[in-house]
Amino acid sequence: MRLSRYFLPVLKENPAEAQIVSHRLMLRSGMIKQSAAGIYSWLPLGLKVLEKIEDIVHEEQKKAGHLAILMPTIQSADLWRESGRYDDYGEEMLRFKDRHDRDMLFTPTAEELVTDIFRGHVTSYKDLPLTMYQIQWKFRDERRPRFGVMRGREFYMKDGYNFDLTKEDALHAYNRHLVSYLRTYERMGLQAIPMRADSGPIGGDDTHEFLVLAETGESEVFYDSAVTDLTFGDREIDFDDVVQCQSIMEEFTTKYARTDETHDAALFADVPEERRKVARGIEVGQIFYFGTKYSEALGASVQDAEGKKVPVHMGSHGIGVSRLVGAIIEASHDDKGIIWPEGVTPFHCGIVNLKQGDDEADAACENLYKHLTKAGLEPLYDDRNERAGGKFATMDLIGLPWRITVGPRGLKNGVVELTSRKTGVSEEMSPEVAIKKVIAQYC
Ligand code: 5CA
């Protein structure tokens, strides 16, 4: 992409309404624009990051054997009356009527609808286990939408639902989700710690939230600092392997880590004092096991091997896809702007032409652009007629991990400069070596 052709409405000043750094940087770098309280348009740069995150979520869900579907955002109130949640959900649910005076709502989550799909088609235990998920917009009329996309009213969420014959099978689905989420977040450059939590309006006994530690997080968390030493890495996982998933689940959840709702001061006191941490965290996902709560209310049952009709065991599992954009920025930025982890960066590399219009500099930039694109990468070439300082400030603000700077002086010596956004370290090298180095970061 050439910056002269792009839509990147960068703001010079800090927007007054933004209280936290991710919100500020998303507005300043032209990623989003508010259209109403807690409702945003995603502009080209923001949408690119959102899509990168979405792609990672899809890939990891598919690896775990889960099936993608897409359910509507607008739903009829009837199903929600069947489950009893039409009244229970309260003011967070956006309700309206269609032209036939029927009660409709904008989906805040989709347990009812997915259970309705299931009960209409699945009748035998032989069709289990089954896990279906979607990535779809949700609406919750939050009392205090704030912090930009972190607590929106409209937000993008991955919601997945497992259907199993027995409690044991459903607990395996729970563990499988936990394991798959660990890798999902790591691929985004995040450490998200599973913490025992409270189930709220979704219901059920077993639930873990995934929290990214950050001062601006909305949840107070209590944990043994040993949990921050755990990394998932690139382990080989067989998601059908009950024992393997269970043992990874135990590895990541046995040490003390809880949100304030489930915090137990007496248990916490058993953690060695120097490892006892109280901090704040951003909830980027949550997994639930709730047994037969929805299947009984909505009549979703199958025939078991003896021919007996039994309600299925279920769980639901969410990832805050749009919230993650903010969470990643909270975890990775400096005074100058965003520092994208390579897994989610909107462009792989910036190219800054220090002297637009200089034949040699222009040709060298075009050449870099061509080679990087040919290798399957997306460079962002700042080909505007701007001063070098302004170009650097824009690149730093939008946070691409690598920048190649090209100027007539360097080219006289056959070199360009490659700079890491994270470390700020610059090195001179030939354009060919710079291309190779950038490609090697991603392939
Ligand atoms: N049905 C279950 C699992 S699919 C569910 O709705 N879970 S949830 O309420 O925990 O939401 C899942 C994730 O969506 C949360 O962990 C959070 O990361 C994200 N989320 C929830 N509310 C908001 C909001 N108002 N703005 C942005 N993201 C949100």
Residues whose N, C-alpha, C, O or C-beta is under 5 A from the ligand:
A	BS01	5CA	P108 T109 V149 M150 R151 G152 F155 M157 K158 D159 G160 I202 E283 V284 G285 Q286 S316 H317 G318 I319 G320 R323
